[in-house]
């Protein structure tokens, strides 16, 4: 009985203590919610703090929110920095434009040629941005900017007294800018270096031309060099490598004024163009090459535009060679230099076919329309030679062209030649026995009435 009373007493004491503790907790919570000054928790319900639940503290929540905000901002800054680095890299790659190349060693000479040709500097040591084409020796500007170009011209002849004869021209889009030339017999080697600054737009082309009839010789160590680089860009931040640029046709040859004697001479040259002969030549070319070449517009301008890129002429000369075609690659291009190069290939193939140099037109005669009558004469000579050869390659009416005279060889014996010595040819005439015997330096001379 006493033991039971003891347990009962302890239970009563525990209940009193628990009620008192609960009362203190509730009073503290009420005090926190009803206090007049600002608590660190703000309007937050502090019940979780009094019940000691993890993560409910207002400071912890603010810290977690701040941590998330800082992390988000850092990730955003990293992404922006990455994008900026990519833009800087793309911009820097576009502005790193430079090239340097030299001619291959020359055991003999490069040239002479019948037309102005570009110099292919094939030994490339630097070609950033791939703006330089070593096959043709042409640099194409990838971006707009100010460029610096340098070139060295060297030539050496075997013996003193031999002629140093070269003329190398720095050319932009077919327009000559500056040049180095030499013509003397006083020494057997010479060199010169030149540097220029050029403002270029995307697609502009710069290259070196060797003037027709000139040559570069004896460069065994590759002294002939061509180089260039971008100083600074002007308003373009990316490389326009795939941009198709229409280049205005610029004059390749020097042109005189459009008045006075120059105008009169050009007018006389233009009057030599024969419209009737144009119709005959167009009919022959279409018969020789097929309908694939199309038909030009009537008139001198249409005839020039039809032949200007050199492709129709190249097909024509290939058809006359039969299976062994001299021009392996035909490519139509809007670039002036490639068009002139295609014309030059036709002229070289026509010369090998048998056309004499006096019957050949110059590249500028066709490409600039300076003398289209000369183009007609070359095509007439080509047609006449094709009819004369009669090797089965000619297509069309043989009456369109004159057949060249053939050799009429005759052999005479020694007896026949001796008999002819005592016969006065009819073309020699006769003096009917008259002579100058008895004439002196005195007196009146013989009168011729």
VEXDOBA-93257 format. One record per residue: x, y, z of N, C-alpha, C in turn. Coordinates in steps of 0.05 Angstrom, whole numbers, plus 32768, in hexadecimal, padded with zeros to 4 digits. Atoms other than C-alpha are relative to their C-alpha. Layout:
XYZXYZXYZ ...
//
This chain:
80117FE88000800080008000801180198000 7FEE7FE97FFF8038802F8011800F80047FE5 7FF27FFE801A805B801E7FD07FEE800D7FEB 80137FF48013801D802F7FA77FFD801E8004 80027FE37FFB801880727FC98019800E7FF6 7FE77FF3800A806080807FB87FFF80057FE2 80027FFD801D805580737F6E7FEC80157FF8 80147FEC80068017809D7F6E800A801D8005 7FF57FE67FFA803C80D77F8D801480097FEB 7FED7FF98016807380D57F597FF180087FE7 800F7FFA8018803F80D57F227FF4801C8001 800B7FE57FFC801E81137F3F801580157FFC 7FEA7FEC8003806181387F42800780037FE3 7FF97FFE801D807181277EF97FEB800F7FF1 80157FF2800F802E81407EE18001801E8006 7FFE7FE37FF9803781827F068017800C7FF1 7FE87FF5800E807D818B7EE87FFB80037FE2 80057FFF801D8065817B7EA17FED80177FFA 80137FEA8005802B81AD7EA6800E801B8003 7FF17FE77FFC805A81E27EC0801280067FE8 7FEE7FFC8018808B81D77E867FF080087FE8 80117FF88016805381DA7E537FF6801C8002 800A7FE47FFC803982197E71801680147FFA 7FEA7FEE8006807E82397E6C800580027FE2 7FFC8000801D808482247E237FEB80117FF2 80167FF1800C804182417E108003801E8007 7FFD7FE47FF9805082817E368017800D7FF0 7FE97FF58010809382897E117FF880057FE3 80097FFC801C8072827F7DCD7FEE80187FFE 80127FE98001803C82B17DDE8010801A8002 7FF07FE87FFD807082E27DF4800F80077FE6 7FF27FFB8019809782D97DB37FEE800C7FEB 80137FF78015805982E57D887FF5801C8007 800C7FE77FF8804183217DB1801480168007 7FEC7FEC7FF8808383457DBC7FFE80187FEE 80037FE7800E8086838D7DA6801880067FEE 7FE97FFB801080CD838E7D8A80037FEB7FEA 7FFD8012801780E4836E7D4880117FE98007 7FF180197FFB80FA83267D4D80117FFA7FE7 7FF080098018813183087D207FF07FF07FEC 80108011801180FC82DA7D057FEB800F7FF0 80147FF1800E80CF83117CED7FE47FF78007 801C800A7FFC808782F97CE47FFF7FE28001 7FFF801E8001809E82B17CE67FF57FF5801A 800B800E7FE8807982827D1580177FF0800D 7FE9800B7FF280AD826E7D487FFA7FE5800D 800780197FF38089822E7D5C80157FEB7FFA 7FEC8014800680BD82047D37801980048010 7FE87FFC7FF080F582257D5D7FFC7FF6801D 800580097FE480D482177DA07FFE7FE28002 8002801D800080C681CF7D8B801A7FF37FF6 7FE580098008810F81CB7D727FFF7FEE7FE7 7FFF800E801A810081B37D2B8016800B7FEF 7FE97FF88010813D81B47CFC7FF6800E7FE6 80067FF28019813C81E57CC27FEA80158002 80157FEC7FFD810682117CDE800A801B8009 7FF57FE67FF6813382487CF87FFF80147FE9 80027FEC8015812882887CD1801C80077FF5 7FE57FFA800A817382957CCD800A7FEA7FED 7FF880168011817E82507CAF7FF280027FE5 800E7FFD80198148825C7C7B800C80177FEF 7FF37FEA800E816682A07C69801B7FF87FF4 7FE68009800A81AA82807C637FFE7FEE7FE8 800480128017819182497C367FF680107FE7 80097FEF8017816D827D7C0A801780107FF4 7FE97FF1800981AC82A77C0780147FEE7FF1 7FEE8013800E81D5826A7BF47FF67FF97FE4 800C8007801A81A582587BBC800380187FED 7FFE7FE8801181A682A07BA2801C80047FF6 7FE47FFC800881F282A47BA280087FEB7FEC 7FFA8016801381F782607B7F7FF480067FE4 800C7FF9801981C682777B4A800F80167FF1 7FF27FE9800D81EB82B87B3E801C7FF77FF6 7FE680098009822E82947B3A7FFE7FEF7FE7 8004800F8018821382637B077FFA80127FE8 80067FED801581F7829D7ADF8019800E7FF6 7FE77FF28007823A82C17AE180127FED7FF0 7FEF8014800E825E82817ACB7FF67FFC7FE3 800B8004801B822F82787A90800580197FEE 7FFA7FE8800F823782C17A7B801D80027FF9 7FE47FFF8006828282BC7A8180087FEC7FEA 7FFB801480158282827D7A577FF8800A7FE4 80097FF580198259829F7A21801280167FF6 7FEE7FEA8007828782DC7A23801A7FF57FF5 7FE7800C800982C482AF7A1B7FFD7FF57FE3 8005800A801B82A4828E79DE7FFF80167FEC 80017FEA8012829682D179BF801B800C7FFB 7FE57FF6800382DC82E979CC80117FEE7FEF 7FF18013801082F982AA79AF7FF880027FE2 80097FFE801C82CE82B07970800A801A7FF3 7FF67FE6800B82E182F97968801E7FFF7FFC 7FE280028002832B82EB797480087FEF7FE8 7FF980118017832B82B379417FFB800F7FE6 80067FF18019830B82E1790D801480157FFB 7FED7FEA8003833F83177919801D7FF67FFD 7FE5800A8003837C82EA791680047FF67FE3 7FFD8005801C838782EF78CC801D80067FF7 7FE57FFC800983CD82E678B080087FE97FEE 7FF58015801283F282C07879801C80077FF7 7FE57FFC800B843882B7785E80067FE97FEE 7FFA80158013844D82907821801780087FED 7FEA7FFB80128487828977F17FFD7FEF7FE7 8000801080188490827077AA80107FE78003 7FF08018800184A8822A779F801B80067FF2 7FE67FFB800D84F28227778C7FFF7FFD7FE2 80007FFF801D84FD82387743801B7FF77FF5 7FE88009800E85308210771C800480107FE7 7FFE7FF180198520823776DD7FF2801B8004 800E7FE77FFF84ED826F76D57FE27FFC8002 801D7FFF7FFF84A5827E76E57FF780167FEC 80067FEE8016848B829D76A480147FFD7FEA 80157FEC8005848882BE76747FE67FF47FF6 801A80088009843E82B976657FF580157FED 800C7FEE8014841382D8762F7FEC8013800D 80127FEE7FF283E482F77663800B8004801D 7FF97FFC7FE483EB831276AA7FF57FE88010 800880177FF083E882D776DA80088005801D 7FFA7FFE7FE383E782D1772680187FEE8007 7FE9800F7FF7842482B8774B7FF77FEE8017 800880127FEA84148279777580177FFC8014 7FEC80047FEA843C827D77B67FF67FE7800F 800B80197FF68433823477C9800D7FF6801A 7FF380087FE78465822D78037FF580118017 800E7FF17FEB84368243783B800B7FFA801C 7FF680037FE58453824E78807FEC80098015 80157FF67FEE8417827278A07FE880067FF0 80197FFA800E83CE8275788D7FE980008015 80157FFE7FEC83A3828B78C87FE680097FF3 801B7FFB800B8358828E78B97FFC7FF67FE3 8002800D801A8367826978777FF780147FEA 80077FEC8014836182A9784E80107FFE7FE7 7FEE80018018839A8298781E7FFD7FE67FF2 8002801780118392826877E4801A7FFB7FF1 7FE58003800C83D7824C77D17FFE7FF67FE3 8002800A801C83BD822C7790800180177FEC 80017FE9801283AE8270777080108017800A 7FF17FE97FF583D6829D779E7FEF80178008 80137FEB7FFA839982C477B37FF98001801E 800A7FFC7FE4838982E177F87FE5800D7FFF 801B7FF67FFE833F82EC78067FFB800A801C 80047FF57FE6832F831A78407FE77FF4800D 8017800C7FF2830282F678737FEF8015800E 800F7FEB7FF282EE83367898800A801B7FF6 7FF87FE5800782F08381788C8015800A8013 7FEC7FF67FEF832D83A478A68017800C7FF0 7FE77FF5800C837183C4789980157FEA8000 7FED8016800383A38391787E801B800B7FF7 7FE57FFA800983EE83947874800A7FEA7FEE 7FF680138013840C83717837801D80067FF9 7FE47FFE800884568365782680067FEC7FEB 7FF7801380158476834577EA801D80057FF9 7FE47FFE800884BD833777D580027FF37FE4 7FFC800A801C84D0832E778B801D7FFC7FFC 7FE3800780048511830B777A80027FF17FE5 7FFB800E8019852D82F47737801E7FFF7FFB 7FE480048005857082D9772180037FF27FE5 7FFA800C801A858A82CA76DB801C7FF38001 7FE780107FFD85C4829976CE801980117FFB 7FE77FF3800885F682C876AD7FFD801F8001 7FFF7FE38002860A831176B17FFB80087FE3 80077FF8801B85EE833576757FE57FF57FF7 801B8009800685AE830B76747FEC8014800B 80147FEB7FFA856E8333767A7FF07FF98019 801380017FEA854C833C76BD7FE7800F7FF8 80177FF4800D8505834876A77FE77FF6800F 801880087FF184CB834576D97FF080198008 80137FEB7FF7848F836F76EE7FEA7FF28010 8013800D7FEE84678357772B7FEE8015800C 80147FEC7FF88427837C773E7FEF7FF68017 801380067FEA8401837C77807FE4800A7FF7 801A7FFB800C83B88378776B7FE97FFB8014 801780037FEF8376838277907FE77FFF7FEF 80188003800F83378367776F800480087FE2 7FFA7FFA801C8358836E772A800B801B7FFB 7FF67FE48003837083B57737801D80018009 7FE47FFF7FF883BC83BF7737800480178013 7FFB7FEC7FEB83D583E47775801D800A7FFF 7FE47FF98000842183E3777680107FE97FF4 7FF18015800E845883BC7753801E80038004 7FE28000800184A283AA774F80087FF57FE5 7FF88008801A84C483A5770C801E80037FFC 7FE37FFF8006850A839A76EF80047FF97FE3 7FF98005801C8526839D76A8801C800A7FFC 7FE47FF880048572839E76A380117FE87FFA 7FEC8014800585AF8377768E801A8005800F 7FE87FF87FF285E0839576BF80087FED8016 7FFA80147FEB85DB836076F67FEF7FE87FFB 800E8019800685C2831976F97FEC7FF98016 801580057FEC8595831E77377FF7801A800D 800A7FE87FF48569835177597FE87FF88011 801780057FEF85338355778F7FF6801A800A 800D7FE87FF58503838777AD7FE97FF78013 801580067FEC84D2838877E87FEE80188002 80137FEA7FFE849383B177EE7FEB7FF98015 801580047FEC845F83BA78267FEB80167FFD 80167FED8004841A83DA78207FEB7FFA8015 801780037FEF83DD83E5784C7FE780037FEF 801980008010839883D5782E7FE87FFD8013 801980027FF2835283DF78497FEE7FED7FEF 800F8014800F832A83A178347FE57FFA800D 801A80097FF782E3838978397FFF7FE17FFD 8001801D800382CE834078417FFC7FF77FE3 8001800A801B82DA831B78008013800E7FED 7FEC7FF38011830E834C77E480187FED7FFC 7FEA801280078347832777C1801980107FFA 7FE67FF480048391833A77C180137FEA7FF6 7FEE8014800C83C5831677968015800E7FF1 7FE97FF5800F84058320776F7FFE7FF67FE3 80018006801C840583227723801C80037FF3 7FE97FFE8010843F831476F57FF7800A7FE4 80097FF480198438834076B880087FEE7FE8 7FFB801180188434831E7674801B80077FF3 7FE67FFD800C847783147652801780028013 7FEB7FFE7FEC849E8319769380047FE5800E 7FF9801A7FF484BF82E276BC800F8004801A 7FF080027FE784DC82D1770180117FE77FFE 7FEE80168004851982A576FF80137FFC8018 7FE980077FEF854C8281772A7FFB8003801E 80057FFE7FE385298285776E80027FE5800D 7FFC801B7FF585478246778C7FF97FFF801E 800480007FE3853D825B77D57FE5800C8009 801B7FF67FF984F6827677D38000801D800B 7FFF7FE47FF7850682C077D97FE7800F7FF8 80197FF3800784C582D377B67FEB7FFA8014 801280057FEA849482DC77EF7FE880147FFE 80187FF07FFF844E82F777FA7FF37FFB801C 800B80037FE58431830478407FED80178006 80127FEB7FF783FB832C78637FF37FF9801A 800D80057FE783D6833478A47FED80178006 80147FED7FF8839B835978C4800B80128016 7FF87FED7FEB83AE839878EB7FE980048014 80177FFE7FEF836983A579067FE67FFE7FEF 80198004800E8321839578F47FF0801A8000 80107FE8800182EF83CA78E07FE37FF97FFE 801D80047FFE82A883BB78F77FF67FE57FFB 8009801C800482A6837078EC800C7FEF8016 7FF680107FE982AB8340792780027FE37FFB 7FFF801D800582A382FC7907800B7FFC7FE4 7FF48007801982C482D978CD7FEA7FF97FEC 801480058015829A82DA788E800B7FEE7FEB 7FF28013801282B8829C786F7FEE7FF77FEA 8012800B801482798285784B7FF080167FF2 800F7FEA800C826282CA7834800680017FE2 7FFD7FFD801C825782D077EA8000801E7FFA 7FFD7FE380058270831477D5800080067FE2 80007FF8801C826083347793801580167FFD 7FEA7FED8005829F8357777B7FFA800F7FE7 80047FF0801882958390774C80177FFD7FED 7FEC8004801482B98388770B801280197FFF 7FED7FEB800182F783B2770E80147FFC7FEA 7FEE80018017832883C276D6801A7FF28008 7FE7800C7FFB8364839576D28017800F7FF2 7FEC7FF1800F838983BF769E7FFC801E8003 80037FE37FFF83978409769D7FEE800A7FEA 80127FF5801483628430767A8005801E7FFD 7FFC7FE48005836B847376597FE6800F8003 80187FEF7FFD833A84AD765B7FEC7FFA7FEB 80168006801282F784A676397FFB80187FED 80027FEA8012830684E0760A801A80027FF0 7FE87FFB800F833884F875D780097FE87FEF 7FF480158011836784C875B27FF97FE5800B 8007801A7FF4835A848F75E37FE47FF77FF9 801C800780078310849275D67FFE7FFA7FE2 80018005801D831B8495758A800C7FE47FFA 7FF4801A800583498458758C7FED7FEA8009 801280157FF78318843075B67FE77FFE7FEE 80178001801282DF8444758880077FF17FE6 7FF8800F80188306842A754B80027FE28006 7FFE801C7FF9831483E975707FE47FF38002 801B800A7FFD82CA83E175817FF27FFC7FE5 800D8002801A82B683EC753980097FE77FF0 7FF68018800D82DF83AF75247FEF7FE78007 801080167FF782AE838275497FEA7FFB7FEA 8012800880168283835B75167FE87FF1800B 8017800E7FF6823C8349752B7FF97FE77FF0 8005801780108234831974F180137FE98007 7FEC80147FF8827482F575047FF97FF5801C 8008800A7FE6825982F1754B7FEB7FEA7FFE 801580158004821C82C97533800D7FE67FF7 7FF280188009824A8299750E800F7FF28016 7FF0800C7FEA8278828F754A7FEE7FF48015 8013800C7FED823D828475797FF57FE67FF6 800A8019800C82208250754A80157FEA8001 7FEB80147FFF8263822C754680057FF6801C 7FFB80087FE5826F822C75917FEA7FEF800B 801680107FF7822A8211759F80007FE47FF3 7FFE8019800E823381DB756A80187FEF800B 7FE8800E7FF7827881CA75857FFD7FF6801D 800280067FE3826781CA75D07FE57FF48008 801A800A7FF9821E81B775CF7FEE8017800B 80137FEC7FF781E081DB75E780048008801D 7FFC7FFA7FE381F981DA762F800C801B8005 7FF37FE67FFC8220821A76247FEC80167FFE 80147FEB800381E082407615800780137FE9 7FFC7FEC801581D9827A75E68001801C800C 7FFE7FE67FF481EF82C175F57FEB80137FF5 80107FEB800A81C7830075EE800E800C7FE7 7FF57FF4801881D0832175AA800E801A8007 7FF17FE77FFB8204835875A9801B7FFB800C 7FE580027FF6824A836575BF80017FFB801E 800080047FE3823A836976097FF87FE38007 8008801B7FFB82158327760880157FEC7FF9 7FEB80128009824D830575E2801780008015 7FEB7FFE7FEC8280831F76157FF87FF1801A 8009800C7FE78257830976527FFE7FE17FFD 8002801D8005824E82C47632801B7FF28003 7FE5800B8000829982B9762C801180098017 7FEF7FF17FED82B282E47666800C7FEE8015 7FF580107FEA82B982AE769B80137FEA7FF6 7FED8013800B82E28282766C7FF77FE37FFE 8009801C800082B8824376757FF87FF77FE4 80098008801B82998243762F80197FFD7FEE 7FE78002801082DE824F7610800F7FE78007 7FF280197FF882FB821676397FF37FE77FF5 800E8017800C82C581E6762280057FFF7FE2 7FFB8000801D82D281FC75DB801B7FF47FF9 7FE5800A8006831D81EE75DC80027FE38008 8000801C7FF8831181AC76017FF47FEF7FEA 800D8010801582E2819575CA80117FFC7FE7 7FEF80028017831781A1759580177FED8005 7FE980127FFA834B817675B97FF77FE38001 8009801C7FFE831F813875BB80017FF5801C 7FFF800D7FE6832C810875F48015800C8013 7FEA7FF47FEF836C812A760D7FFA801D8004 80087FE57FFB834C8168762980158010800F 7FEA7FF17FF3837E819F763D7FF7800D801A 800A7FF27FE7835281C176727FF07FEB800F 800C80157FF08341818E76A77FE9800A8011 80137FF67FEC831981BA76D67FF380197FF6 80107FE8800882E181E976C17FEF80088017 80107FF67FE982C4821476F87FF7801C7FFA 800B7FE580048296824F76F08001800F801A 7FFD7FF07FE882A3828677227FFA801D7FF9 80057FE38003828E82CE772D801880118007 7FE87FF17FF982D382E17745801080087FE8 7FF27FF7801882F9830B771280197FF07FFB 7FE7800E8005833B82E7771D7FFC7FE47FF4 8005801B800A831F82A277117FF680007FE4 80087FFE801C82FD82B876D2801780067FEE 7FE97FFB8011833D82D576B780137FE87FFF 7FF0801880008362829676CB7FF57FEC7FEC 800D801380138330826C76A3800580097FE4 7FFA7FF6801A833A82997667801D7FFA7FF8 7FE48005800583858292766E80057FE27FF9 7FFD801C8007837F8246766D7FF77FFA7FE4 80098003801C8358824A762C8016800A7FED 7FEB7FF58012838E8276760D80187FEE7FFE 7FE98013800083C5824676217FFA7FE77FF0 800880188010839F820B76057FFD80067FE3 80027FF8801C8390823075C5801B80037FF3 7FE57FFE800B83DA824075BC800C7FE57FFB 7FF5801B800583EC81F775C47FF17FF27FE9 800F800B801683B681E67592800B80087FE5 7FF37FF7801983DB820F755E7FFA801C7FF9 80067FE4800683C082567561801A80108005 7FE87FEF7FFD83F8828875567FFA80178014 80037FEB7FEC840582BE758A7FF480197FF4 800B7FE8800D83F382F475587FE27FFF7FFD 801D8003800383AD82D875537FF27FFE801B 800B80047FE583A382D4759F7FF7801B800C 80097FE87FF2837A830775C6800C7FFF801D 7FF77FFE7FE5838F831F760B7FE87FFC8013 801580057FED8368830F764A7FEE80188004 80107FE87FFC8352835776547FEF80077FE8 80107FFB80188339835A760C7FE47FF48003 801A800C7FFC8301832B76207FF48008801B 800B7FFC7FE682F98334766B7FF6801D8005 80087FE47FFD82F6838076687FF2800B7FE7 800D7FF7801982DA83847621801080157FF2 7FEF7FEB800C831583AD760980027FFB7FE2 7FFE8005801D8319838A75C57FF37FE57FFA 800F8019800682E3835675B680047FF87FE3 7FF98008801B82F78358756D80187FEE8000 7FE980127FFD8339833875827FF67FE48009 800B801A7FF88310830175A47FF47FF27FE8 800B800C801882EB82F5756380167FF67FEE 7FEA80098011832C82F1753D800D7FE6800A 7FF580197FF5834782BC756D7FEE7FE97FFB 8013801680058308829275677FFF7FF97FE2 7FFF8006801D830B8298751B80197FF07FF9 7FE7800F800583538281751B7FFE7FE4800B 8004801B7FF48340824775497FEE7FEF7FEF 8011800F801283078232751C800D7FF87FE6 7FF2800680198331823674DD80157FEA8004 7FED80147FFB8367820C74FD7FF37FE58005 800E80197FFB833481D875147FF67FF47FE6 8008800A801A831881D374CD80177FF67FF0 7FE88009800E835E81CD74B1800A7FE5800A 7FF680197FF58372819574E07FEE7FE87FF8 8013801580098333816D74CE80067FE5800E 7FFA80187FF18340813B75067FE77FF4800D 8018800B7FF682F7812D75147FF5800E8019 800A7FF27FE882F0815C75507FEF80187FF9 800F7FE8800882D3819675297FE27FF97FFD 801D800380038287819D752D7FF5801A7FF4 800C7FE9800C825E81CB7502800580017FE2 7FFE7FFD801D825E81E574BB801D80087FF9 7FE47FF9800782A581E4749D8002801A7FF0 80007FE780108291821F7471800180198012 7FFF7FE97FEE8290824B74AF801C800D8001 7FE47FF67FFC82DC825174AE80107FF97FE6 7FEE8005801683128255747A80147FEA8007 7FEC80157FFC833F82197472801B800B7FF9 7FE57FF680058388822B7479800E7FF27FE9 7FF1800C801783B58220743D80137FEB800A 7FEF80167FF883DD81E0743F801B80027FF1 7FE68000800D842581D4742C7FFF7FF27FE5 7FFE800B801B843281C773E2801D7FFA7FFA 7FE480068002847581A573E480067FF37FE5 7FF7800C801A849A819673A2801E7FFC8002 7FE48007800084DD8175739A800C80017FE4 7FF37FFE801A850E81847361801B7FF18001 7FE6800D8002854A815C7349801680147FFB 7FEA7FEE8004858F817973428001800A7FE3 80017FF8801C8588817972F57FEC80167FFB 80147FEC8004854881A172F98008801B800C 7FF77FE87FF4856781D373288016800E7FEF 7FEB7FF5801185A481DC72F97FF4800D7FE7 800D7FF58018857681E772BD7FF3801B8006 800D7FE77FF98553821F72E2801380178003 7FED7FEB7FFC8593824672EC800280137FE8 7FFD7FF180198594825D72A37FE6800C7FF6 801A7FF68007854B827072A17FF980188012 80087FE87FF0853682B672B57FE27FFE8006 801B80027FF884F782B372DC7FEF80177FF6 80117FEB800B84BC82DA72C27FFD80178014 80037FEA7FEC84B783007303801980128001 7FE87FF0800084FF831972F9800080157FEA 80007FED801684EF833D72B780197FFE7FEF 7FE8800080128525834E72828008801D7FFB 7FF67FE58007855183897270800480047FE2 7FFE7FFF801D854F837A7225801C80087FF6 7FE47FFB8009859B837F7220800B801A8009 7FF67FE67FF785A183C4723F80147FFC8016 7FEC80017FEA85DD83D1726C8009801C8006 7FF67FE67FF986018409728E801D80047FF6 7FE57FFE800B8641840172668004801B7FF4 7FF97FE6800C8663844372537FF680178010 800A7FEA7FF0863F846B7288801580098014 7FED7FF57FEC866A849972B37FF280128013 800C7FEE7FED865F84C872EB7FFD801C7FF6 80027FE5800B8662850472BD7FE880027FEE 80167FFC8013862B852272947FE57FFB800E 801B80037FF585E2851C729C7FFA7FE28005 8008801C7FFC85C784DC72BA7FEA7FF77FED 8015800B8011859884AF72947FE58009800C 801A7FF77FF7855284CB72977FEC7FE97FFF 801680147FFE8519849F72AC7FE6800F7FFE 80197FF2800684D884B7728E7FE87FF08009 
//
